[in-house]
């Protein structure tokens, strides 16, 4: 009887911990696209703050690192980004074996219209690290 009980517990532990990496990759991809949509709809500062983990870090301008959700929001709020748009899409998504972390990379495009009406476009590659939150949502910890 005890052997059967232990075998059942072992079986349940092994198979209940199995991570569906493809489903998690889909969740992270969809989070990226919702993040992009929010940046277009509510503004870049709001979106970068909303999707940031409390301890998120972003690297901007060479050696500049901005730490924490509020500092990230302030960083974007202080710039005149009302005439700016940013678009991106992950080309690659990967997930840790435990399903708690993931990362993406892909291409981005910033477009800024100056007060004179001139348009400048910057393109590049982004890399974002995502952490699953206790409520099941995904927030970035590095961008």
Backbone as JSON Lines, residues from 0, in Angstrom:
{"i":0,"aa":"X","n":[0.83,-1.18,0.0],"ca":[0.0,0.0,0.0],"c":[0.87,1.25,0.0]}
{"i":1,"aa":"X","n":[1.88,1.27,0.88],"ca":[2.76,2.43,0.98],"c":[3.53,2.64,-0.33]}
{"i":2,"aa":"X","n":[3.99,1.6,-0.97],"ca":[4.7,1.69,-2.23],"c":[3.81,2.3,-3.3]}
{"i":3,"aa":"X","n":[2.57,1.9,-3.35],"ca":[1.64,2.45,-4.33],"c":[1.43,3.94,-4.09]}
{"i":4,"aa":"X","n":[1.29,4.3,-2.82],"ca":[1.1,5.71,-2.47],"c":[2.31,6.53,-2.89]}
{"i":5,"aa":"X","n":[3.52,6.06,-2.57],"ca":[4.75,6.78,-2.94],"c":[4.91,6.83,-4.45]}
{"i":6,"aa":"X","n":[4.57,5.78,-5.15],"ca":[4.65,5.78,-6.61],"c":[3.69,6.8,-7.21]}
{"i":7,"aa":"X","n":[2.49,6.86,-6.65],"ca":[1.5,7.82,-7.13],"c":[1.98,9.25,-6.9]}
{"i":8,"aa":"X","n":[2.5,9.53,-5.7],"ca":[3.01,10.87,-5.39],"c":[4.16,11.22,-6.32]}
{"i":9,"aa":"X","n":[5.09,10.3,-6.53],"ca":[6.22,10.54,-7.42],"c":[5.73,10.82,-8.84]}
{"i":10,"aa":"X","n":[4.79,10.03,-9.32],"ca":[4.22,10.24,-10.65],"c":[3.58,11.62,-10.76]}
{"i":11,"aa":"X","n":[2.78,11.99,-9.78],"ca":[2.11,13.29,-9.81],"c":[3.11,14.45,-9.77]}
{"i":12,"aa":"X","n":[4.14,14.31,-8.96],"ca":[5.15,15.37,-8.88],"c":[5.9,15.52,-10.2]}
{"i":13,"aa":"X","n":[6.25,14.42,-10.8],"ca":[6.99,14.47,-12.06],"c":[6.17,15.09,-13.18]}
{"i":14,"aa":"X","n":[4.92,14.71,-13.27],"ca":[4.12,15.16,-14.4],"c":[3.35,16.44,-14.13]}
{"i":15,"aa":"X","n":[3.14,16.79,-12.87],"ca":[2.47,18.06,-12.59],"c":[3.43,19.23,-12.74]}
{"i":16,"aa":"X","n":[4.72,18.97,-12.7],"ca":[5.72,20.02,-12.83],"c":[6.15,20.24,-14.28]}
{"i":17,"aa":"X","n":[5.62,19.45,-15.18],"ca":[6.0,19.58,-16.59],"c":[5.54,20.94,-17.11]}
{"i":18,"aa":"X","n":[6.45,21.63,-17.79],"ca":[6.19,22.97,-18.3],"c":[5.86,22.88,-19.79]}
{"i":19,"aa":"X","n":[4.79,23.52,-20.19],"ca":[4.43,23.6,-21.6],"c":[5.13,24.82,-22.2]}
{"i":20,"aa":"X","n":[6.36,24.6,-22.65],"ca":[7.19,25.71,-23.14],"c":[6.55,26.41,-24.34]}
{"i":21,"aa":"X","n":[5.9,25.68,-25.21],"ca":[5.29,26.31,-26.38],"c":[4.16,27.25,-25.97]}
{"i":22,"aa":"X","n":[3.37,26.85,-24.98],"ca":[2.31,27.71,-24.48],"c":[2.9,28.97,-23.83]}
{"i":23,"aa":"X","n":[3.96,28.8,-23.07],"ca":[4.59,29.94,-22.41],"c":[5.22,30.89,-23.44]}
{"i":24,"aa":"X","n":[5.84,30.34,-24.48],"ca":[6.38,31.18,-25.55],"c":[5.27,32.0,-26.19]}
{"i":25,"aa":"X","n":[4.12,31.38,-26.38],"ca":[2.97,32.08,-26.95],"c":[2.52,33.22,-26.01]}
{"i":26,"aa":"X","n":[2.47,32.95,-24.71],"ca":[2.09,33.97,-23.73],"c":[3.05,35.17,-23.78]}
{"i":27,"aa":"X","n":[4.33,34.88,-23.85],"ca":[5.33,35.96,-23.88],"c":[5.22,36.75,-25.18]}
{"i":28,"aa":"X","n":[5.05,36.05,-26.3],"ca":[4.88,36.74,-27.58],"c":[3.66,37.66,-27.53]}
{"i":29,"aa":"X","n":[2.55,37.15,-27.01],"ca":[1.34,37.96,-26.9],"c":[1.53,39.14,-25.95]}
{"i":30,"aa":"X","n":[2.31,38.95,-24.9],"ca":[2.62,40.05,-23.98],"c":[3.42,41.13,-24.7]}
{"i":31,"aa":"X","n":[4.39,40.72,-25.5],"ca":[5.17,41.69,-26.3],"c":[4.25,42.52,-27.19]}
{"i":32,"aa":"X","n":[3.31,41.85,-27.87],"ca":[2.43,42.56,-28.8],"c":[1.45,43.47,-28.04]}
{"i":33,"aa":"X","n":[0.99,43.04,-26.87],"ca":[0.13,43.9,-26.05],"c":[0.91,45.11,-25.55]}
{"i":34,"aa":"X","n":[2.16,44.92,-25.2],"ca":[3.07,45.98,-24.77],"c":[3.21,47.01,-25.9]}
{"i":35,"aa":"X","n":[3.46,46.53,-27.1],"ca":[3.6,47.41,-28.27],"c":[2.3,48.18,-28.51]}
{"i":36,"aa":"X","n":[1.16,47.49,-28.43],"ca":[-0.13,48.14,-28.65],"c":[-0.4,49.21,-27.6]}
{"i":37,"aa":"X","n":[-0.05,48.94,-26.35],"ca":[-0.25,49.93,-25.29],"c":[0.63,51.15,-25.51]}
{"i":38,"aa":"X","n":[1.86,50.94,-25.99],"ca":[2.74,52.08,-26.29],"c":[2.12,52.98,-27.34]}
{"i":39,"aa":"X","n":[1.45,52.39,-28.33],"ca":[0.81,53.16,-29.38],"c":[-0.45,53.86,-28.86]}
{"i":40,"aa":"X","n":[-1.18,53.18,-27.99],"ca":[-2.47,53.7,-27.53],"c":[-2.35,54.68,-26.35]}
{"i":41,"aa":"X","n":[-1.54,54.33,-25.35],"ca":[-1.49,55.12,-24.12],"c":[-0.19,55.88,-23.93]}
{"i":42,"aa":"X","n":[0.77,55.64,-24.8],"ca":[2.04,56.33,-24.71],"c":[3.17,55.43,-24.25]}
{"i":43,"aa":"X","n":[4.35,55.81,-24.66],"ca":[5.54,55.01,-24.4],"c":[5.85,54.93,-22.91]}
{"i":44,"aa":"X","n":[5.77,56.03,-22.21],"ca":[6.06,56.05,-20.78],"c":[5.13,55.12,-20.0]}
{"i":45,"aa":"X","n":[3.83,55.21,-20.28],"ca":[2.84,54.37,-19.59],"c":[3.08,52.89,-19.87]}
{"i":46,"aa":"X","n":[3.35,52.56,-21.12],"ca":[3.55,51.15,-21.48],"c":[4.8,50.58,-20.85]}
{"i":47,"aa":"X","n":[5.91,51.34,-20.92],"ca":[7.15,50.83,-20.34],"c":[7.04,50.68,-18.83]}
{"i":48,"aa":"X","n":[6.25,51.53,-18.18],"ca":[6.04,51.39,-16.74],"c":[5.12,50.21,-16.43]}
{"i":49,"aa":"X","n":[4.04,50.08,-17.18],"ca":[3.07,49.02,-16.93],"c":[3.69,47.64,-17.05]}
{"i":50,"aa":"X","n":[4.49,47.43,-18.07],"ca":[5.06,46.09,-18.32],"c":[6.37,45.84,-17.57]}
{"i":51,"aa":"X","n":[6.83,46.8,-16.78],"ca":[8.07,46.64,-16.03],"c":[7.82,45.9,-14.72]}
{"i":52,"aa":"X","n":[8.69,44.97,-14.4],"ca":[8.75,44.38,-13.07],"c":[9.17,45.49,-12.11]}
{"i":53,"aa":"X","n":[8.82,45.39,-10.85],"ca":[9.19,46.43,-9.89],"c":[10.69,46.73,-9.89]}
{"i":54,"aa":"X","n":[11.5,45.72,-10.16],"ca":[12.96,45.88,-10.15],"c":[13.56,45.84,-11.55]}
{"i":55,"aa":"X","n":[12.78,46.17,-12.55],"ca":[13.26,46.12,-13.93],"c":[14.43,47.07,-14.15]}
{"i":56,"aa":"X","n":[15.22,46.76,-15.16],"ca":[16.37,47.57,-15.55],"c":[16.31,47.74,-17.07]}
{"i":57,"aa":"X","n":[16.54,48.97,-17.52],"ca":[16.69,49.2,-18.95],"c":[18.04,49.85,-19.19]}
{"i":58,"aa":"X","n":[18.61,49.56,-20.33],"ca":[19.88,50.15,-20.73],"c":[19.6,51.09,-21.89]}
{"i":59,"aa":"X","n":[19.93,52.35,-21.71],"ca":[19.7,53.34,-22.75],"c":[20.91,54.26,-22.85]}
{"i":60,"aa":"X","n":[21.24,54.65,-24.05],"ca":[22.31,55.63,-24.24],"c":[23.68,55.17,-23.84]}
{"i":61,"aa":"X","n":[24.12,54.04,-24.36],"ca":[25.47,53.57,-24.06],"c":[25.58,52.96,-22.68]}
{"i":62,"aa":"X","n":[26.19,53.69,-21.76],"ca":[26.43,53.17,-20.42],"c":[25.33,53.51,-19.42]}
{"i":63,"aa":"X","n":[24.23,54.07,-19.88],"ca":[23.18,54.48,-18.97],"c":[22.27,53.3,-18.63]}
{"i":64,"aa":"X","n":[22.08,53.07,-17.34],"ca":[21.19,52.02,-16.86],"c":[20.16,52.69,-15.95]}
{"i":65,"aa":"X","n":[18.9,52.42,-16.2],"ca":[17.83,52.96,-15.39],"c":[17.21,51.79,-14.63]}
{"i":66,"aa":"X","n":[17.15,51.92,-13.3],"ca":[16.7,50.82,-12.45],"c":[15.39,51.15,-11.77]}
{"i":67,"aa":"X","n":[14.45,50.23,-11.85],"ca":[13.19,50.34,-11.15],"c":[12.07,50.9,-12.0]}
{"i":68,"aa":"X","n":[10.89,50.41,-11.74],"ca":[9.7,50.75,-12.51],"c":[9.45,52.26,-12.56]}
{"i":69,"aa":"X","n":[9.52,52.93,-11.42],"ca":[9.25,54.38,-11.39],"c":[10.32,55.17,-12.12]}
{"i":70,"aa":"X","n":[11.58,54.78,-11.98],"ca":[12.66,55.46,-12.69],"c":[12.52,55.29,-14.2]}
{"i":71,"aa":"X","n":[12.05,54.12,-14.63],"ca":[11.83,53.88,-16.05],"c":[10.7,54.78,-16.56]}
{"i":72,"aa":"X","n":[9.62,54.85,-15.79],"ca":[8.51,55.72,-16.19],"c":[8.98,57.17,-16.29]}
{"i":73,"aa":"X","n":[9.73,57.63,-15.3],"ca":[10.26,59.0,-15.32],"c":[11.19,59.24,-16.5]}
{"i":74,"aa":"X","n":[12.04,58.26,-16.8],"ca":[12.97,58.39,-17.92],"c":[12.21,58.69,-19.21]}
{"i":75,"aa":"X","n":[11.16,57.94,-19.48],"ca":[10.39,58.17,-20.71],"c":[9.5,59.39,-20.61]}
{"i":76,"aa":"X","n":[8.98,59.69,-19.43],"ca":[8.09,60.85,-19.27],"c":[8.83,62.17,-19.5]}
{"i":77,"aa":"X","n":[10.11,62.22,-19.16],"ca":[10.9,63.45,-19.3],"c":[11.27,63.76,-20.75]}
{"i":78,"aa":"X","n":[11.12,62.81,-21.62],"ca":[11.43,63.04,-23.03],"c":[10.17,63.48,-23.76]}
{"i":79,"aa":"X","n":[10.35,64.25,-24.76],"ca":[9.2,64.68,-25.56],"c":[8.9,63.58,-26.57]}
{"i":80,"aa":"X","n":[8.09,62.62,-26.15],"ca":[7.79,61.49,-27.01],"c":[6.35,61.51,-27.52]}
{"i":81,"aa":"X","n":[5.69,62.68,-27.4],"ca":[4.31,62.76,-27.87],"c":[4.22,62.56,-29.38]}
{"i":82,"aa":"X","n":[5.28,62.89,-30.1],"ca":[5.29,62.67,-31.55],"c":[6.17,61.48,-31.93]}
{"i":83,"aa":"X","n":[6.3,60.56,-31.01],"ca":[7.13,59.38,-31.26],"c":[6.26,58.13,-31.3]}
{"i":84,"aa":"X","n":[6.67,57.21,-32.13],"ca":[6.05,55.88,-32.15],"c":[7.17,54.86,-32.14]}
{"i":85,"aa":"X","n":[6.86,53.72,-31.57],"ca":[7.82,52.62,-31.57],"c":[7.06,51.35,-31.92]}
{"i":86,"aa":"X","n":[7.65,50.6,-32.82],"ca":[7.07,49.32,-33.23],"c":[8.14,48.25,-33.09]}
{"i":87,"aa":"X","n":[7.72,47.07,-32.69],"ca":[8.66,45.96,-32.59],"c":[7.89,44.66,-32.67]}
{"i":88,"aa":"X","n":[8.63,43.61,-32.95],"ca":[8.04,42.28,-32.95],"c":[9.14,41.26,-32.68]}
{"i":89,"aa":"X","n":[8.87,40.34,-31.78],"ca":[9.88,39.32,-31.5],"c":[10.09,38.39,-32.7]}
{"i":90,"aa":"X","n":[11.34,38.17,-33.01],"ca":[11.7,37.17,-34.01],"c":[11.98,35.83,-33.33]}
{"i":91,"aa":"X","n":[12.25,35.88,-32.03],"ca":[12.64,34.68,-31.29],"c":[12.16,34.8,-29.86]}
{"i":92,"aa":"X","n":[11.64,33.71,-29.32],"ca":[11.2,33.63,-27.92],"c":[11.74,32.33,-27.36]}
{"i":93,"aa":"X","n":[12.34,32.39,-26.18],"ca":[12.8,31.18,-25.49],"c":[12.37,31.26,-24.04]}
{"i":94,"aa":"X","n":[12.24,30.1,-23.41],"ca":[11.74,30.0,-22.04],"c":[12.66,29.09,-21.23]}
{"i":95,"aa":"X","n":[12.85,29.44,-19.97],"ca":[13.65,28.59,-19.08],"c":[12.94,27.26,-18.84]}
{"i":96,"aa":"X","n":[13.69,26.28,-18.41],"ca":[13.12,24.94,-18.23],"c":[12.03,24.91,-17.16]}
{"i":97,"aa":"X","n":[12.08,25.83,-16.2],"ca":[11.03,25.87,-15.16],"c":[9.85,26.77,-15.53]}
{"i":98,"aa":"X","n":[9.94,27.46,-16.67],"ca":[8.84,28.3,-17.13],"c":[8.69,29.62,-16.41]}
{"i":99,"aa":"X","n":[9.68,30.02,-15.63],"ca":[9.58,31.25,-14.85],"c":[10.24,32.46,-15.52]}
{"i":100,"aa":"X","n":[11.15,32.22,-16.45],"ca":[11.83,33.29,-17.18],"c":[11.75,33.02,-18.67]}
{"i":101,"aa":"X","n":[11.78,34.09,-19.42],"ca":[11.82,33.95,-20.86],"c":[12.57,35.13,-21.45]}
{"i":102,"aa":"X","n":[12.97,35.01,-22.69],"ca":[13.59,36.16,-23.34],"c":[13.15,36.21,-24.79]}
{"i":103,"aa":"X","n":[13.19,37.43,-25.31],"ca":[12.82,37.67,-26.69],"c":[13.88,38.55,-27.34]}
{"i":104,"aa":"X","n":[13.94,38.48,-28.65],"ca":[14.68,39.48,-29.4],"c":[14.05,39.61,-30.77]}
{"i":105,"aa":"X","n":[14.29,40.76,-31.36],"ca":[13.72,41.04,-32.67],"c":[14.08,42.44,-33.1]}
{"i":106,"aa":"X","n":[13.38,42.93,-34.09],"ca":[13.67,44.25,-34.65],"c":[12.71,45.29,-34.09]}
{"i":107,"aa":"X","n":[13.22,46.5,-33.94],"ca":[12.37,47.62,-33.53],"c":[12.58,48.79,-34.49]}
{"i":108,"aa":"X","n":[11.6,49.7,-34.45],"ca":[11.69,50.92,-35.25],"c":[11.08,52.07,-34.44]}
{"i":109,"aa":"X","n":[11.89,53.08,-34.13],"ca":[11.43,54.31,-33.5],"c":[11.25,55.35,-34.59]}
{"i":110,"aa":"X","n":[10.16,56.06,-34.54],"ca":[9.93,57.16,-35.46],"c":[9.57,58.39,-34.64]}
{"i":111,"aa":"X","n":[10.28,59.47,-34.87],"ca":[10.07,60.71,-34.13],"c":[9.87,61.85,-35.11]}
{"i":112,"aa":"X","n":[8.8,62.6,-34.92],"ca":[8.51,63.77,-35.75],"c":[8.87,65.0,-34.93]}
{"i":113,"aa":"X","n":[9.81,65.8,-35.43],"ca":[10.26,66.99,-34.71],"c":[9.2,68.09,-34.79]}
{"i":114,"aa":"X","n":[9.42,69.17,-34.03],"ca":[8.51,70.32,-34.05],"c":[8.43,70.95,-35.44]}
{"i":115,"aa":"X","n":[9.49,70.82,-36.21],"ca":[9.52,71.35,-37.58],"c":[8.84,70.42,-38.58]}
{"i":116,"aa":"X","n":[8.47,69.23,-38.13],"ca":[7.82,68.27,-39.02],"c":[8.76,67.27,-39.66]}
{"i":117,"aa":"X","n":[10.05,67.37,-39.32],"ca":[11.02,66.41,-39.84],"c":[10.84,65.06,-39.15]}
{"i":118,"aa":"X","n":[10.99,63.99,-39.9],"ca":[10.86,62.65,-39.34],"c":[12.23,62.0,-39.26]}
{"i":119,"aa":"X","n":[12.54,61.47,-38.1],"ca":[13.76,60.67,-37.96],"c":[13.35,59.26,-37.56]}
{"i":120,"aa":"X","n":[14.03,58.3,-38.16],"ca":[13.74,56.9,-37.9],"c":[15.01,56.22,-37.42]}
{"i":121,"aa":"X","n":[14.86,55.47,-36.35],"ca":[15.95,54.67,-35.82],"c":[15.49,53.22,-35.78]}
{"i":122,"aa":"X","n":[16.31,52.33,-36.27],"ca":[15.98,50.9,-36.23],"c":[17.08,50.16,-35.5]}
{"i":123,"aa":"X","n":[16.76,48.99,-35.04],"ca":[17.76,48.19,-34.35],"c":[17.19,46.86,-33.89]}
{"i":124,"aa":"X","n":[17.91,46.25,-33.0],"ca":[17.54,44.96,-32.42],"c":[17.28,45.16,-30.93]}
{"i":125,"aa":"X","n":[16.18,44.62,-30.45],"ca":[15.89,44.67,-29.01],"c":[16.11,43.29,-28.41]}
{"i":126,"aa":"X","n":[16.31,43.29,-27.11],"ca":[16.43,42.05,-26.33],"c":[15.75,42.3,-25.0]}
{"i":127,"aa":"X","n":[14.77,41.48,-24.67],"ca":[14.01,41.65,-23.43],"c":[14.01,40.35,-22.65]}
{"i":128,"aa":"X","n":[14.19,40.46,-21.33],"ca":[14.1,39.31,-20.44],"c":[12.81,39.47,-19.63]}
{"i":129,"aa":"X","n":[12.01,38.42,-19.61],"ca":[10.71,38.43,-18.95],"c":[10.7,37.51,-17.75]}
{"i":130,"aa":"X","n":[9.96,37.91,-16.69],"ca":[9.79,37.08,-15.5],"c":[8.3,36.91,-15.25]}
{"i":131,"aa":"X","n":[7.92,35.68,-14.97],"ca":[6.52,35.39,-14.64],"c":[6.24,35.93,-13.24]}
{"i":132,"aa":"X","n":[5.15,36.66,-13.11],"ca":[4.77,37.25,-11.84],"c":[3.88,36.28,-11.05]}
{"i":133,"aa":"X","n":[3.69,36.56,-9.78],"ca":[2.89,35.66,-8.93],"c":[1.45,35.55,-9.41]}
{"i":134,"aa":"X","n":[0.95,36.56,-10.13],"ca":[-0.42,36.51,-10.66],"c":[-0.5,35.84,-12.03]}
{"i":135,"aa":"X","n":[0.63,35.34,-12.54],"ca":[0.65,34.64,-13.82],"c":[0.95,35.53,-15.02]}
{"i":136,"aa":"X","n":[1.01,36.86,-14.82],"ca":[1.34,37.76,-15.92],"c":[2.86,37.79,-16.11]}
{"i":137,"aa":"X","n":[3.27,38.4,-17.21],"ca":[4.69,38.53,-17.52],"c":[5.08,39.99,-17.48]}
{"i":138,"aa":"X","n":[6.18,40.29,-16.8],"ca":[6.75,41.65,-16.74],"c":[8.21,41.53,-17.13]}
{"i":139,"aa":"X","n":[8.73,42.57,-17.77],"ca":[10.13,42.5,-18.15],"c":[11.02,42.89,-16.97]}
{"i":140,"aa":"X","n":[12.18,42.25,-16.89],"ca":[13.17,42.58,-15.87],"c":[14.4,43.24,-16.51]}
{"i":141,"aa":"X","n":[14.54,43.09,-17.82],"ca":[15.64,43.71,-18.57],"c":[15.13,44.06,-19.96]}
{"i":142,"aa":"X","n":[15.44,45.29,-20.39],"ca":[15.1,45.68,-21.75],"c":[16.21,46.57,-22.28]}
